[in-house]
Amino acid sequence: MNGAALILKWLNGRLNVTGLSWLQTSHDAIAAGDKTALFRAFSLAPRKVGKADLNLSADSLADAQQVRPGWDPSRWSIDQATRAFFVSIWPASSSEDYVAVLDQLYATSGVEELVALYQALPILPFPPAHRLRAAEGVRTNMKPVFAAIATHNPYPAEQLEEMAWNQMVLKCLFVDVSIIDVQGIWERSNPHLAQMLFQYAKERWAAKRVVNPLLWYAIGPHADGKILESYQKLLRATTTWDRQAAVLALQATPTEEARRIEQENADLIAQIRQTSFTWPTIAAEFRS
């Protein structure tokens, strides 16, 4: 079973007779290569099937993982799933032909349609052919569109070049998109990204502004001496989330210097650890 077949299974259990009839008619035309039918169906999906949550069960989400590792449609709506279904069944003979059709869709799409297109990237054919489009999604100023490519999506970690990946992670901080929702954040961590993030933190401090504690999560194992010095300061910060983030960030740094800092601050770290915390709880505390 591929992604399109699984989506169709989900839709068959959620649409009424009228919606299913329209879905089947649209499917037949699109599968036959009718580009006009694709554009029309893609546009009309919300009116024809509604915008209710897809509301997938744990078993359905497990099926998604079996079909495509990393695929996370847990936040999809029915119209988004329908749009993903339509673009994934387009019968292109080559990656060039497929991308040409998608480019036309991207060029004529509004925010909601763009969100559906970027969410669908993990299940689209010819994965490498969409790298430039994904990199463009990282640069958008539309937060919902950016979040669709950056979060709950395995495609960026698998396909983006390092520069585009680093820019995406840094931008999460600028536009207030949760870094812990970025798939592959630690697997794709790198020294250049760590320095970019640290420079951003220093600029925030210099301007007397708060630094999102999830920044230290994104640095992962690449904290150098200067960053580790900042961890020591954060252990004594006035805010709970900074102290807790410093403890977890130190733990994630596999160097002798990090171990030395932990030993020198053992009592303080033990005091901070009297309360249980994780990166998600730190994120929640920061936003509260």
MARMIVO-958117 format. One line per 10 residues: number of its first residue (from 1); their letters; for each residue z, x, y of C-alpha. Coordinates in Angstrom, 2 decimals, padded with zeros to 5 digits. Each point is the difference from the previous one (the first is absolute). Layout:
<kolvos>
NUM> a> Z/X/Y ~ ...;
</kolvos>
This chain:
<kolvos>
1> mngaalilkw> 000.00/000.00/000.00 ~ -000.83/001.26/003.49 ~ 001.50/-000.92/003.36 ~ -002.44/-002.82/000.70 ~ 000.63/-001.62/-003.39 ~ 003.76/000.16/000.52 ~ -000.23/-001.53/003.47 ~ -002.16/-002.78/-001.42 ~ 002.68/-000.68/-002.60 ~ 002.61/-000.31/002.73;
11> lngrlnvtgl> -002.19/-002.27/002.13 ~ -000.83/-002.26/-002.94 ~ 003.69/-000.81/-000.25 ~ 000.47/-000.71/003.71 ~ -003.05/-001.82/001.38 ~ -000.67/-003.72/-000.18 ~ -003.21/-001.43/-001.45 ~ -001.82/000.14/003.32 ~ 001.03/003.58/000.65 ~ -000.98/001.10/-003.50;
21> swlqtshdai> -003.39/-001.66/000.31 ~ -000.68/001.80/003.28 ~ 001.22/003.28/-001.50 ~ -002.34/-000.34/-002.98 ~ -003.00/-000.92/002.13 ~ 000.66/002.93/002.33 ~ 000.54/002.34/-002.94 ~ -003.35/-000.90/-001.55 ~ -001.90/000.57/003.23 ~ 001.75/003.27/000.83;
31> aagdktalfr> -000.36/001.35/-003.54 ~ -003.74/-000.74/000.29 ~ -000.20/002.23/003.08 ~ -000.09/-002.65/002.73 ~ 001.36/001.91/003.00 ~ 000.04/-003.08/002.20 ~ 002.20/-001.73/-002.57 ~ 002.36/002.99/000.00 ~ 000.41/-000.03/003.76 ~ 000.41/-003.77/000.13;
41> afslaprkvg> 002.55/-000.14/-002.83 ~ 001.94/002.95/001.39 ~ 000.27/-001.75/003.36 ~ 000.84/-003.46/-001.37 ~ 002.62/001.07/-002.56 ~ 003.09/-001.09/002.00 ~ -001.43/-003.46/000.62 ~ -001.11/-000.46/-003.59 ~ 003.02/001.36/-001.90 ~ 002.82/000.09/002.58;
51> kadlnlsads> 002.30/002.76/001.17 ~ 002.99/-000.51/-002.28 ~ 001.63/003.05/-001.56 ~ -001.53/001.06/-003.28 ~ 003.60/000.18/-001.24 ~ -000.60/002.14/-003.07 ~ 002.53/000.18/-002.81 ~ 001.41/003.26/-001.33 ~ -002.35/-000.30/-002.99 ~ -003.00/-000.45/002.30;
61> ladaqqvrpg> 000.98/003.06/002.02 ~ 000.36/001.94/-003.24 ~ -003.51/-001.13/-000.94 ~ -001.23/001.36/003.32 ~ 001.55/003.37/-000.79 ~ -001.71/000.00/-003.39 ~ -003.37/-000.76/001.55 ~ 000.39/002.49/002.82 ~ 003.05/002.32/000.30 ~ 001.58/-000.32/003.42;
71> wdpsrwsidq> -001.64/-003.32/000.82 ~ 002.62/-002.14/001.78 ~ -001.21/-003.52/000.92 ~ 003.58/-001.30/000.26 ~ -000.48/-000.87/003.68 ~ -003.48/-001.47/-000.26 ~ -000.85/-003.56/000.95 ~ -002.45/-002.20/-001.90 ~ -002.74/000.40/002.61 ~ 000.44/003.79/-000.02;
81> atraffvsiw> -000.31/000.05/-003.78 ~ -003.10/-002.18/000.22 ~ -001.61/002.32/002.51 ~ 000.84/003.03/-002.15 ~ -001.53/-001.78/-002.98 ~ -003.26/-000.68/001.84 ~ -000.53/003.56/001.28 ~ 000.92/001.51/-003.37 ~ -002.69/-001.98/-001.88 ~ -002.87/000.89/002.32;
91> passsedyva> -002.72/001.39/-002.36 ~ -000.91/003.24/001.76 ~ -002.27/002.40/-001.83 ~ 001.42/003.07/001.73 ~ 002.92/001.08/002.17 ~ -002.34/000.24/002.99 ~ -001.14/-003.60/-000.43 ~ 003.54/-001.22/-000.49 ~ 001.37/001.82/003.03 ~ -002.89/-001.29/002.12;
101> vldqlyatsg> 000.98/-003.60/-000.78 ~ 003.70/000.70/000.58 ~ -000.81/001.66/003.32 ~ -001.59/-003.24/001.15 ~ 003.09/-001.92/-001.04 ~ 002.31/002.42/001.81 ~ -002.14/-000.18/003.14 ~ 000.21/-003.79/000.18 ~ 003.61/-000.48/-001.15 ~ 003.03/-001.07/001.96;
111> veelvalyqa> 003.53/001.25/-000.60 ~ 000.77/-002.24/-003.00 ~ -003.30/000.87/-001.65 ~ 000.52/003.72/000.59 ~ 003.45/-000.22/-001.58 ~ -001.55/-001.54/-003.12 ~ -002.68/002.68/-000.17 ~ 002.44/002.89/000.27 ~ 002.41/-001.57/-002.46 ~ -002.87/-000.26/-002.48;
121> lpilpfppah> -000.84/003.71/000.06 ~ 001.89/000.83/-003.23 ~ -002.20/-002.32/-002.08 ~ -003.39/000.52/001.63 ~ -002.77/001.83/-001.88 ~ -001.05/003.53/001.05 ~ 003.46/001.11/001.24 ~ -001.04/003.33/001.62 ~ -002.64/-001.80/002.06 ~ 002.68/-001.75/002.07;
131> rlraaegvrt> 001.79/003.11/001.28 ~ -001.54/-000.08/003.47 ~ 000.76/-003.68/000.32 ~ 003.62/000.58/-001.02 ~ 000.30/002.83/002.51 ~ -001.31/-002.38/002.66 ~ 002.63/-002.53/-001.00 ~ 002.67/002.62/000.64 ~ -001.22/000.35/003.59 ~ 000.06/-003.71/000.86;
141> nmkpvfaaia> 002.27/-001.34/002.72 ~ 000.46/-003.30/-001.86 ~ 003.37/000.24/-001.75 ~ -000.71/-002.54/-002.80 ~ -003.23/001.81/-000.83 ~ 001.67/003.40/000.05 ~ 002.81/-001.29/-002.23 ~ -002.56/-001.38/-002.48 ~ -001.40/003.47/-000.61 ~ 003.20/002.03/000.45;
151> thnpypaeql> 002.55/-002.02/-002.01 ~ 000.17/-001.43/-003.52 ~ -003.39/001.56/-000.59 ~ -000.74/002.88/-002.41 ~ -003.41/000.77/001.47 ~ 001.02/002.29/002.92 ~ 002.11/002.32/-002.15 ~ -002.81/000.31/-002.51 ~ -002.98/000.36/002.31 ~ 000.86/001.05/003.56;
161> eemawnqmvl> -000.44/003.59/001.07 ~ 003.21/001.76/001.05 ~ -000.63/-000.30/003.73 ~ -000.66/-003.73/-000.19 ~ 003.00/-000.45/-002.30 ~ 002.31/001.88/002.35 ~ -001.21/-001.99/003.00 ~ 000.63/-003.23/-001.91 ~ 003.59/000.93/-000.84 ~ 000.76/001.11/003.55;
171> kclfvdvsii> -001.55/-003.16/001.41 ~ 002.38/-002.10/-002.11 ~ 002.74/001.25/002.32 ~ -001.97/-000.75/003.16 ~ -000.83/-003.60/-000.97 ~ 003.24/-000.78/-001.87 ~ -001.42/-000.34/-003.50 ~ 002.47/000.86/-002.75 ~ -000.70/003.41/-001.52 ~ 001.83/-000.92/-003.20;
181> dvqgiwersn> -002.77/-002.55/-000.65 ~ -002.64/002.76/-000.01 ~ -001.02/000.72/-003.58 ~ -000.08/003.65/-001.03 ~ 002.00/001.19/003.00 ~ 001.80/002.78/-001.88 ~ -002.93/000.88/-002.25 ~ -002.15/000.60/003.07 ~ 002.71/001.66/002.10 ~ -001.12/003.37/001.37;
191> phlaqmlfqy> 001.26/002.71/002.37 ~ -002.40/-000.96/002.78 ~ 001.23/-003.59/-000.05 ~ 003.61/001.18/000.04 ~ -000.65/002.00/003.16 ~ -001.86/-002.89/001.65 ~ 002.92/-002.32/-000.68 ~ 002.59/002.52/001.19 ~ -001.93/000.57/003.23 ~ -000.06/-003.76/000.54;
201> akerwaakrv> 003.78/-000.14/-000.55 ~ 000.58/002.80/002.51 ~ -002.10/-001.80/002.60 ~ 002.03/-003.17/-000.55 ~ 003.27/001.90/000.37 ~ -001.22/001.71/003.16 ~ -000.78/-003.41/001.47 ~ 003.47/-001.29/-001.01 ~ -001.57/-002.46/-002.41 ~ 001.06/-001.06/-003.50;
211> vnpllwyaig> -001.70/001.58/-003.01 ~ -000.78/-002.27/-002.93 ~ 002.04/001.45/-002.92 ~ -002.87/-000.66/-002.40 ~ -001.76/002.93/001.63 ~ 002.20/002.30/-002.10 ~ -000.95/-001.92/-003.13 ~ -003.68/000.77/000.66 ~ 000.67/003.73/000.35 ~ 000.96/000.08/-003.66;
221> phadgkiles> 000.50/003.47/-001.50 ~ -001.63/001.92/002.87 ~ 002.93/000.47/002.36 ~ 000.05/003.55/001.41 ~ 002.80/001.79/001.86 ~ -000.36/-001.88/003.30 ~ -000.15/-003.36/-001.72 ~ 003.02/000.87/-002.13 ~ 001.91/000.90/003.15 ~ -000.74/-003.50/001.24;
231> yqkllrattt> 001.38/-001.43/-003.23 ~ 003.27/001.79/000.67 ~ 000.18/-001.62/003.44 ~ -000.88/-003.40/-001.41 ~ 002.92/000.23/-002.44 ~ 002.23/-000.22/003.09 ~ -002.00/-002.64/001.86 ~ 001.68/-003.10/001.40 ~ -002.36/-002.36/-001.80 ~ 000.52/-000.87/-003.66;
241> wdrqaavlal> -003.69/000.04/-000.85 ~ -000.45/003.55/001.31 ~ 002.92/001.34/-002.04 ~ -001.18/-001.73/-003.15 ~ -003.60/001.09/000.52 ~ 001.13/003.61/000.38 ~ 001.82/-000.16/-003.34 ~ -003.04/-001.35/-001.84 ~ -002.42/002.32/001.80 ~ 002.05/003.03/-000.94;
251> qatpteearr> 000.14/-001.19/-003.59 ~ -003.81/-000.23/-000.03 ~ -000.45/003.59/001.20 ~ -000.20/002.38/-003.01 ~ 000.98/003.22/001.73 ~ 002.99/002.33/-000.11 ~ 000.51/-000.54/003.72 ~ 000.37/-003.76/-000.55 ~ 002.56/000.63/-002.75 ~ 001.94/002.34/002.27;
261> ieqenadlia> 000.14/-002.64/002.73 ~ 001.21/-002.58/-002.52 ~ 002.76/002.34/-001.15 ~ 001.10/000.85/003.53 ~ 000.15/-003.71/000.86 ~ 001.31/-001.24/-003.33 ~ 003.00/-001.85/001.44 ~ -002.05/-001.71/002.68 ~ -002.69/-001.00/-002.48 ~ 002.64/-001.36/-002.36;
271> qirqtsftwp> 001.39/-002.08/002.85 ~ -003.46/-001.38/000.83 ~ -000.59/-000.79/-003.66 ~ 003.06/-002.21/-000.18 ~ -002.44/-002.77/000.83 ~ -002.94/-000.52/-002.32 ~ -003.41/000.31/001.66 ~ -003.70/000.51/-000.72 ~ -003.05/000.42/002.19 ~ -000.64/-003.79/-000.01;
281> tiaaefrs> 003.59/-000.71/001.09 ~ -000.30/002.64/002.72 ~ -003.20/-001.71/001.20 ~ 001.78/-003.36/000.05 ~ 002.96/001.43/001.92 ~ -002.32/001.61/002.56 ~ -001.83/-003.27/000.62 ~ 003.11/-002.17/000.22;
</kolvos>
